[in-house]
Amino acid sequence: MSNQAPVMRGFRQVDVFGQGSTSGNPVAVVLDAEDLDDEAMRRFSVWSNLSECTFVLPPTMPEADYRVRIFNLSTELPFAGHPTLGTARAWLDAGGTPADPRLLVQECGAGLVPVRIDGDLLAFSAPPRIRSGPVEPGLVATVADILGVDAAQILDAEWLDNGPGWVGMLLTDAKTVLGVRADSSRHPGPWDIGILGLHEDGADVSLEVRAFFTDGSEPLREDPVTGSLNAAAAEWLIARGSLSAPYTAAQGTAMGRRGRVHVSADDDRLWVGGRTDVVISGHISL
């Protein structure tokens, strides 16, 4: 355990991907975290009791505007989507000035991630998947049992791994996705499961997304809105011809949230973005 005396540090709690403040996924952001050790970061992440907490540090690469470390309740992540956008908003809100006013560059465990700035909307450039391809049949059967769906309700399954290693399941439609009641009690984790279903033509959103995960030995939980999953899913679904960019995905509906994830394409990049609202601003002793 660190023996250093607590220091007052800038802090923001940011709602990401919401359709209006406090309707998306919150992330805790600790600014000025250069002298914090790993244990202090992990301890504060657990205390924050949010799906992720981030710590902003000076960059080590000349192209980056800042560096971030991302923690969930038990693990450091090389990349995660809503923490990326929430950290970018917190850094800007605290007076950070990117070299390019329309684009900042974040350094994280996955490398350099460009973030496009458009008022309240921020969008990250989707990082390439580090694992793709079909999910093996035995694992598909296990995940289907966790989700409580049968084989006829699964159109396809793909590895959606761009840091967090999601098992992606494309179900018959959005209604099927919203009807899932996941239970992993017979199948101990760890699990990162993303389920996807297309909405009918003419709906105000094209895709319904849900994300289920385990953190340590805890039971299966649902994430309100998940940037990493949406980014990898966009790459997959566009490549298989299920969707074309631009489109908007909904997530968090089953939890009473109003998450909206906007996917667009620009040259060779997919951009994944949404609203970012600073809900809490101040300082913490850490």
NUKELUM-990868 format. One record per residue (C-alpha): chain; x, y, z. Coordinates in nm, 4 decimals, decimal comma. Layout:
<nodes>
<node c="A" x="X" y="Y" z="Z"/>
...
</nodes>
This chain:
<nodes>
<node c="A" x="0,0000" y="0,0000" z="0,0000"/>
<node c="A" x="0,1202" y="0,3490" z="-0,0834"/>
<node c="A" x="0,2335" y="0,5524" z="0,2182"/>
<node c="A" x="0,2225" y="0,8891" z="0,0443"/>
<node c="A" x="0,0081" y="1,1658" z="0,1942"/>
<node c="A" x="-0,3227" y="1,2312" z="0,0119"/>
<node c="A" x="-0,3163" y="1,5076" z="-0,2486"/>
<node c="A" x="-0,6102" y="1,7147" z="-0,3756"/>
<node c="A" x="-0,6631" y="1,6194" z="-0,7400"/>
<node c="A" x="-0,9030" y="1,7320" z="-1,0070"/>
<node c="A" x="-1,1995" y="1,5008" z="-1,0495"/>
<node c="A" x="-1,4851" y="1,4666" z="-1,2954"/>
<node c="A" x="-1,7700" y="1,2201" z="-1,3226"/>
<node c="A" x="-1,8933" y="1,2133" z="-1,6789"/>
<node c="A" x="-2,2093" y="1,0647" z="-1,8285"/>
<node c="A" x="-2,1249" y="0,9123" z="-2,1665"/>
<node c="A" x="-2,3519" y="0,8136" z="-2,4572"/>
<node c="A" x="-2,6670" y="0,9385" z="-2,2838"/>
<node c="A" x="-2,9601" y="1,0944" z="-2,4638"/>
<node c="A" x="-2,9658" y="1,3679" z="-2,2009"/>
<node c="A" x="-2,7632" y="1,3956" z="-1,8807"/>
<node c="A" x="-2,7547" y="1,0915" z="-1,6443"/>
<node c="A" x="-2,9118" y="0,8600" z="-1,9025"/>
<node c="A" x="-2,5923" y="0,6948" z="-2,0295"/>
<node c="A" x="-2,2922" y="0,5289" z="-1,8637"/>
<node c="A" x="-2,0934" y="0,7152" z="-1,5959"/>
<node c="A" x="-1,7156" y="0,7094" z="-1,5630"/>
<node c="A" x="-1,4975" y="0,8515" z="-1,2846"/>
<node c="A" x="-1,1943" y="1,0475" z="-1,4050"/>
<node c="A" x="-0,9015" y="1,1399" z="-1,1786"/>
<node c="A" x="-0,6885" y="1,4196" z="-1,3213"/>
<node c="A" x="-0,3257" y="1,4925" z="-1,2227"/>
<node c="A" x="-0,2627" y="1,1249" z="-1,1371"/>
<node c="A" x="0,1078" y="1,1142" z="-1,2230"/>
<node c="A" x="0,2356" y="1,0113" z="-0,8796"/>
<node c="A" x="-0,0295" y="0,7489" z="-0,7992"/>
<node c="A" x="0,0889" y="0,3888" z="-0,7895"/>
<node c="A" x="-0,1034" y="0,0886" z="-0,9245"/>
<node c="A" x="-0,2457" y="-0,0076" z="-0,5874"/>
<node c="A" x="-0,3816" y="0,3410" z="-0,5226"/>
<node c="A" x="-0,5479" y="0,3429" z="-0,8646"/>
<node c="A" x="-0,7043" y="0,0014" z="-0,8121"/>
<node c="A" x="-0,8208" y="0,0925" z="-0,4616"/>
<node c="A" x="-0,9889" y="0,4106" z="-0,5795"/>
<node c="A" x="-1,1471" y="0,2302" z="-0,8751"/>
<node c="A" x="-1,3064" y="-0,0207" z="-0,6380"/>
<node c="A" x="-1,4208" y="0,2614" z="-0,4093"/>
<node c="A" x="-1,5816" y="0,4518" z="-0,6976"/>
<node c="A" x="-1,8029" y="0,1453" z="-0,7591"/>
<node c="A" x="-1,8440" y="0,2294" z="-1,1276"/>
<node c="A" x="-1,7755" y="-0,0054" z="-1,4156"/>
<node c="A" x="-1,4586" y="0,1936" z="-1,4966"/>
<node c="A" x="-1,2393" y="0,4626" z="-1,3486"/>
<node c="A" x="-0,9620" y="0,6429" z="-1,5376"/>
<node c="A" x="-0,6445" y="0,8253" z="-1,4386"/>
<node c="A" x="-0,4966" y="1,1019" z="-1,6530"/>
<node c="A" x="-0,1179" y="1,1245" z="-1,6852"/>
<node c="A" x="0,1316" y="1,3146" z="-1,8995"/>
<node c="A" x="0,1837" y="1,1481" z="-2,2376"/>
<node c="A" x="0,4939" y="0,9475" z="-2,3182"/>
<node c="A" x="0,4439" y="0,9734" z="-2,6953"/>
<node c="A" x="0,4875" y="1,3078" z="-2,8723"/>
<node c="A" x="0,1711" y="1,2642" z="-3,0806"/>
<node c="A" x="-0,0534" y="1,2309" z="-2,7722"/>
<node c="A" x="-0,2261" y="1,5090" z="-2,5816"/>
<node c="A" x="-0,2451" y="1,2993" z="-2,2612"/>
<node c="A" x="-0,2107" y="0,9420" z="-2,1390"/>
<node c="A" x="-0,4817" y="0,7482" z="-1,9572"/>
<node c="A" x="-0,4921" y="0,4311" z="-1,7510"/>
<node c="A" x="-0,8291" y="0,2561" z="-1,7357"/>
<node c="A" x="-0,9383" y="0,0312" z="-1,4475"/>
<node c="A" x="-1,2515" y="-0,1671" z="-1,3810"/>
<node c="A" x="-1,3192" y="-0,3113" z="-1,0376"/>
<node c="A" x="-1,0450" y="-0,5735" z="-1,0671"/>
<node c="A" x="-0,8396" y="-0,5267" z="-1,3840"/>
<node c="A" x="-0,6549" y="-0,2638" z="-1,5842"/>
<node c="A" x="-0,7846" y="-0,2431" z="-1,9422"/>
<node c="A" x="-0,5777" y="-0,1487" z="-2,2479"/>
<node c="A" x="-0,8791" y="0,0244" z="-2,4032"/>
<node c="A" x="-1,2455" y="0,0886" z="-2,3313"/>
<node c="A" x="-1,4879" y="0,3065" z="-2,5213"/>
<node c="A" x="-1,6977" y="0,5067" z="-2,2770"/>
<node c="A" x="-1,3941" y="0,5711" z="-2,0493"/>
<node c="A" x="-1,2097" y="0,7056" z="-2,3546"/>
<node c="A" x="-1,4816" y="0,9586" z="-2,4346"/>
<node c="A" x="-1,5434" y="1,0436" z="-2,0685"/>
<node c="A" x="-1,1730" y="1,1038" z="-2,0083"/>
<node c="A" x="-1,1487" y="1,3222" z="-2,3165"/>
<node c="A" x="-1,4437" y="1,5327" z="-2,1949"/>
<node c="A" x="-1,2975" y="1,5606" z="-1,8438"/>
<node c="A" x="-0,9581" y="1,6672" z="-1,9816"/>
<node c="A" x="-1,1192" y="1,9317" z="-2,2027"/>
<node c="A" x="-1,3441" y="2,0507" z="-1,9191"/>
<node c="A" x="-1,0393" y="2,0920" z="-1,6942"/>
<node c="A" x="-0,8766" y="2,3243" z="-1,9486"/>
<node c="A" x="-0,6883" y="2,0795" z="-2,1673"/>
<node c="A" x="-0,6109" y="2,2215" z="-2,5117"/>
<node c="A" x="-0,5399" y="1,9759" z="-2,7922"/>
<node c="A" x="-0,2884" y="2,0599" z="-3,0609"/>
<node c="A" x="-0,5735" y="2,0300" z="-3,3143"/>
<node c="A" x="-0,8972" y="2,1959" z="-3,1902"/>
<node c="A" x="-1,1059" y="1,9399" z="-3,3807"/>
<node c="A" x="-0,9163" y="1,6293" z="-3,2738"/>
<node c="A" x="-0,7315" y="1,5147" z="-2,9630"/>
<node c="A" x="-0,5103" y="1,2088" z="-2,9349"/>
<node c="A" x="-0,5279" y="0,9814" z="-2,6331"/>
<node c="A" x="-0,2467" y="0,7472" z="-2,5361"/>
<node c="A" x="-0,3576" y="0,4271" z="-2,3625"/>
<node c="A" x="-0,2556" y="0,0646" z="-2,3314"/>
<node c="A" x="-0,3865" y="-0,0053" z="-2,6818"/>
<node c="A" x="-0,1765" y="0,2754" z="-2,8316"/>
<node c="A" x="-0,2882" y="0,6078" z="-2,9759"/>
<node c="A" x="-0,6628" y="0,6680" z="-3,0099"/>
<node c="A" x="-0,7830" y="0,9771" z="-3,1991"/>
<node c="A" x="-1,0940" y="1,1448" z="-3,0551"/>
<node c="A" x="-1,2945" y="1,3791" z="-3,2755"/>
<node c="A" x="-1,4420" y="1,6905" z="-3,1096"/>
<node c="A" x="-1,7828" y="1,8241" z="-3,2168"/>
<node c="A" x="-1,9351" y="2,0272" z="-2,9349"/>
<node c="A" x="-2,1069" y="1,7985" z="-2,6840"/>
<node c="A" x="-2,0420" y="1,5031" z="-2,9123"/>
<node c="A" x="-1,7111" y="1,3194" z="-2,9017"/>
<node c="A" x="-1,6190" y="1,0185" z="-3,1148"/>
<node c="A" x="-1,3224" y="0,7835" z="-3,0966"/>
<node c="A" x="-1,1610" y="0,6117" z="-3,3912"/>
<node c="A" x="-1,2443" y="0,2432" z="-3,3510"/>
<node c="A" x="-0,9247" y="0,0489" z="-3,2788"/>
<node c="A" x="-0,8626" y="-0,2676" z="-3,4808"/>
<node c="A" x="-0,9746" y="-0,5950" z="-3,3336"/>
<node c="A" x="-0,6999" y="-0,8108" z="-3,1877"/>
<node c="A" x="-0,9202" y="-1,1178" z="-3,2233"/>
<node c="A" x="-1,1944" y="-1,1807" z="-3,4766"/>
<node c="A" x="-1,3540" y="-1,4723" z="-3,6569"/>
<node c="A" x="-1,6323" y="-1,7148" z="-3,5674"/>
<node c="A" x="-1,6903" y="-1,8342" z="-3,2128"/>
<node c="A" x="-1,6424" y="-2,2063" z="-3,1668"/>
<node c="A" x="-1,9717" y="-2,4039" z="-3,1520"/>
<node c="A" x="-1,9230" y="-2,5313" z="-2,7970"/>
<node c="A" x="-1,8805" y="-2,1783" z="-2,6642"/>
<node c="A" x="-2,1820" y="-2,0589" z="-2,8654"/>
<node c="A" x="-2,3921" y="-2,3295" z="-2,6991"/>
<node c="A" x="-2,2720" y="-2,2251" z="-2,3524"/>
<node c="A" x="-2,3420" y="-1,8581" z="-2,4168"/>
<node c="A" x="-2,6854" y="-1,9448" z="-2,5564"/>
<node c="A" x="-2,7625" y="-2,1274" z="-2,2304"/>
<node c="A" x="-2,6511" y="-1,8228" z="-2,0302"/>
<node c="A" x="-2,8745" y="-1,5990" z="-2,2413"/>
<node c="A" x="-3,1685" y="-1,8380" z="-2,2406"/>
<node c="A" x="-3,2002" y="-1,8417" z="-2,6196"/>
<node c="A" x="-3,2147" y="-2,1339" z="-2,8591"/>
<node c="A" x="-3,0097" y="-2,1952" z="-3,1712"/>
<node c="A" x="-3,2832" y="-2,0635" z="-3,4014"/>
<node c="A" x="-3,2577" y="-1,7209" z="-3,2373"/>
<node c="A" x="-2,8822" y="-1,6899" z="-3,3107"/>
<node c="A" x="-2,8025" y="-1,5635" z="-3,6596"/>
<node c="A" x="-2,4246" y="-1,5470" z="-3,6143"/>
<node c="A" x="-2,1481" y="-1,5353" z="-3,3525"/>
<node c="A" x="-1,8136" y="-1,3557" z="-3,3777"/>
<node c="A" x="-1,5200" y="-1,2594" z="-3,1576"/>
<node c="A" x="-1,5396" y="-0,8839" z="-3,0978"/>
<node c="A" x="-1,2103" y="-0,8263" z="-2,9186"/>
<node c="A" x="-1,0473" y="-0,4821" z="-2,9343"/>
<node c="A" x="-0,9179" y="-0,4910" z="-2,5764"/>
<node c="A" x="-1,2165" y="-0,6226" z="-2,3857"/>
<node c="A" x="-1,2718" y="-0,9658" z="-2,5408"/>
<node c="A" x="-1,6426" y="-0,9682" z="-2,6203"/>
<node c="A" x="-1,8169" y="-1,2765" z="-2,7542"/>
<node c="A" x="-2,0607" y="-1,1206" z="-2,9999"/>
<node c="A" x="-2,3983" y="-1,2816" z="-3,0709"/>
<node c="A" x="-2,6271" y="-1,1510" z="-3,3454"/>
<node c="A" x="-2,9821" y="-1,2473" z="-3,2529"/>
<node c="A" x="-3,2911" y="-1,2494" z="-3,4742"/>
<node c="A" x="-3,4054" y="-0,8959" z="-3,3924"/>
<node c="A" x="-3,4069" y="-0,6152" z="-3,1359"/>
<node c="A" x="-3,7137" y="-0,7548" z="-2,9581"/>
<node c="A" x="-3,5301" y="-1,0813" z="-2,8942"/>
<node c="A" x="-3,2315" y="-0,8891" z="-2,7545"/>
<node c="A" x="-3,4530" y="-0,6917" z="-2,5174"/>
<node c="A" x="-3,6246" y="-1,0090" z="-2,3972"/>
<node c="A" x="-3,3023" y="-1,1797" z="-2,2825"/>
<node c="A" x="-3,2699" y="-1,2573" z="-1,9109"/>
<node c="A" x="-2,9076" y="-1,3642" z="-1,8730"/>
<node c="A" x="-2,7953" y="-1,5997" z="-1,5941"/>
<node c="A" x="-2,4420" y="-1,7382" z="-1,5660"/>
<node c="A" x="-2,4918" y="-1,9233" z="-1,2375"/>
<node c="A" x="-2,4374" y="-2,2608" z="-1,4097"/>
<node c="A" x="-2,1383" y="-2,1332" z="-1,6054"/>
<node c="A" x="-1,8814" y="-1,9490" z="-1,3885"/>
<node c="A" x="-1,6968" y="-1,6684" z="-1,5662"/>
<node c="A" x="-1,5141" y="-1,4668" z="-1,6562"/>
<node c="A" x="-1,7564" y="-1,3533" z="-1,9270"/>
<node c="A" x="-1,7811" y="-1,0638" z="-2,1699"/>
<node c="A" x="-2,0906" y="-1,1203" z="-2,3838"/>
<node c="A" x="-2,2385" y="-0,8747" z="-2,6315"/>
<node c="A" x="-2,5773" y="-0,9353" z="-2,7924"/>
<node c="A" x="-2,7038" y="-0,7464" z="-3,0948"/>
<node c="A" x="-3,0316" y="-0,7266" z="-3,2834"/>
<node c="A" x="-3,1502" y="-0,5143" z="-3,5734"/>
<node c="A" x="-3,4529" y="-0,2879" z="-3,5389"/>
<node c="A" x="-3,7209" y="-0,2771" z="-3,8055"/>
<node c="A" x="-3,6780" y="-0,0383" z="-4,0971"/>
<node c="A" x="-3,8036" y="0,3080" z="-4,0108"/>
<node c="A" x="-3,7142" y="0,2922" z="-3,6400"/>
<node c="A" x="-3,5205" y="0,5859" z="-3,4965"/>
<node c="A" x="-3,2295" y="0,3520" z="-3,4187"/>
<node c="A" x="-3,0876" y="0,0714" z="-3,6310"/>
<node c="A" x="-2,9425" y="-0,1628" z="-3,3690"/>
<node c="A" x="-3,0171" y="-0,2740" z="-3,0123"/>
<node c="A" x="-2,7121" y="-0,3675" z="-2,8052"/>
<node c="A" x="-2,6720" y="-0,5271" z="-2,4627"/>
<node c="A" x="-2,3466" y="-0,6143" z="-2,2833"/>
<node c="A" x="-2,3064" y="-0,8654" z="-1,9996"/>
<node c="A" x="-1,9851" y="-0,9133" z="-1,8040"/>
<node c="A" x="-1,8385" y="-1,0558" z="-1,4878"/>
<node c="A" x="-1,5907" y="-0,8678" z="-1,2728"/>
<node c="A" x="-1,3803" y="-1,0994" z="-1,0632"/>
<node c="A" x="-1,5980" y="-1,3566" z="-0,8867"/>
<node c="A" x="-1,9135" y="-1,1428" z="-0,8970"/>
<node c="A" x="-2,2310" y="-1,2586" z="-1,0741"/>
<node c="A" x="-2,3065" y="-1,1533" z="-1,4307"/>
<node c="A" x="-2,3779" y="-0,7807" z="-1,4632"/>
<node c="A" x="-2,5099" y="-0,5640" z="-1,7447"/>
<node c="A" x="-2,3210" y="-0,2585" z="-1,8707"/>
<node c="A" x="-2,5409" y="0,0426" z="-1,9561"/>
<node c="A" x="-2,3604" y="0,1578" z="-2,2733"/>
<node c="A" x="-2,0412" y="0,0052" z="-2,4105"/>
<node c="A" x="-1,8162" y="0,1822" z="-2,6588"/>
<node c="A" x="-1,5686" y="-0,1013" z="-2,7146"/>
<node c="A" x="-1,8451" y="-0,3487" z="-2,7953"/>
<node c="A" x="-2,0227" y="-0,1051" z="-3,0258"/>
<node c="A" x="-1,6964" y="-0,0328" z="-3,2081"/>
<node c="A" x="-1,6132" y="-0,3977" z="-3,2708"/>
<node c="A" x="-1,9758" y="-0,4785" z="-3,3536"/>
<node c="A" x="-1,9842" y="-0,1976" z="-3,6109"/>
<node c="A" x="-1,6775" y="-0,3373" z="-3,7856"/>
<node c="A" x="-1,8335" y="-0,6850" z="-3,7933"/>
<node c="A" x="-2,1890" y="-0,5928" z="-3,8924"/>
<node c="A" x="-2,0810" y="-0,3530" z="-4,1653"/>
<node c="A" x="-1,8404" y="-0,6126" z="-4,3080"/>
<node c="A" x="-2,1116" y="-0,8824" z="-4,3137"/>
<node c="A" x="-2,3580" y="-0,6447" z="-4,4823"/>
<node c="A" x="-2,6024" y="-0,6218" z="-4,1920"/>
<node c="A" x="-2,5616" y="-0,2438" z="-4,1534"/>
<node c="A" x="-2,4022" y="0,0505" z="-4,3279"/>
<node c="A" x="-2,2623" y="0,3655" z="-4,1704"/>
<node c="A" x="-2,3848" y="0,6071" z="-4,0557"/>
<node c="A" x="-2,6242" y="0,4490" z="-3,8096"/>
<node c="A" x="-2,7299" y="0,4862" z="-3,4462"/>
<node c="A" x="-2,7392" y="0,2054" z="-3,1897"/>
<node c="A" x="-2,9440" y="0,1995" z="-2,8709"/>
<node c="A" x="-2,8117" y="0,0441" z="-2,5512"/>
<node c="A" x="-2,9268" y="0,0448" z="-2,1903"/>
<node c="A" x="-3,2946" y="0,0235" z="-2,2822"/>
<node c="A" x="-3,3519" y="-0,2844" z="-2,0671"/>
<node c="A" x="-3,1950" y="-0,0992" z="-1,7702"/>
<node c="A" x="-3,4039" y="0,2152" z="-1,8080"/>
<node c="A" x="-3,1174" y="0,4100" z="-1,9715"/>
<node c="A" x="-3,1309" y="0,5983" z="-2,3020"/>
<node c="A" x="-2,7904" y="0,5247" z="-2,4501"/>
<node c="A" x="-2,7307" y="0,6322" z="-2,8090"/>
<node c="A" x="-2,4120" y="0,5399" z="-2,9935"/>
<node c="A" x="-2,3495" y="0,7089" z="-3,3276"/>
<node c="A" x="-2,1353" y="0,5207" z="-3,5797"/>
<node c="A" x="-1,9962" y="0,6933" z="-3,8871"/>
<node c="A" x="-1,7314" y="0,6176" z="-4,1467"/>
<node c="A" x="-1,4605" y="0,8504" z="-4,2739"/>
<node c="A" x="-1,2071" y="0,7189" z="-4,5257"/>
<node c="A" x="-1,0617" y="0,4068" z="-4,3623"/>
<node c="A" x="-1,1884" y="0,4839" z="-4,0118"/>
<node c="A" x="-1,4996" y="0,4009" z="-3,8174"/>
<node c="A" x="-1,5941" y="0,6643" z="-3,5613"/>
<node c="A" x="-1,7944" y="0,5722" z="-3,2523"/>
<node c="A" x="-1,9372" y="0,8587" z="-3,0523"/>
<node c="A" x="-2,2083" y="1,0186" z="-2,8461"/>
<node c="A" x="-2,2891" y="1,2884" z="-2,5933"/>
<node c="A" x="-2,0515" y="1,3483" z="-2,3026"/>
<node c="A" x="-2,1855" y="1,5446" z="-2,0046"/>
<node c="A" x="-1,9833" y="1,6439" z="-1,6963"/>
<node c="A" x="-2,2166" y="1,5693" z="-1,4048"/>
<node c="A" x="-1,9780" y="1,6121" z="-1,1095"/>
<node c="A" x="-1,6801" y="1,8478" z="-1,1084"/>
<node c="A" x="-1,4425" y="1,9174" z="-0,8243"/>
<node c="A" x="-1,1469" y="1,7748" z="-0,6342"/>
<node c="A" x="-1,0793" y="1,4592" z="-0,4378"/>
<node c="A" x="-0,8209" y="1,3738" z="-0,1745"/>
<node c="A" x="-0,6211" y="1,0810" z="-0,3067"/>
</nodes>
